């Protein structure tokens, strides 16, 4: 079974090593993911619960209320 895993890992390592355009595409993908998950999170998605409620108990009560309250 370990021989199978070594062959699979070797397959991917060899593939990544021999890439030409793929490396540039992976860099673009990683930069895009960084921007999406780090930069956008910091500037556009503030921590609403942390900034509006002091304690974990108050946060918990707000979330339970928001989830269970029927829409009107």
Number of C-alpha atoms within 10 A of each C-alpha: 5 7 8 9 10 10 11 12 12 12 12 11 11 11 11 12 11 11 10 9 8 13 13 11 11 11 11 12 12 12 11 12 12 12 13 12 10 11 12 12 12 12 8 8 9 11 10 9 15 11 8 10 13 10 10 11 9 13 16 13 11 13 12 11 11 11 10 8 9 7 6 3
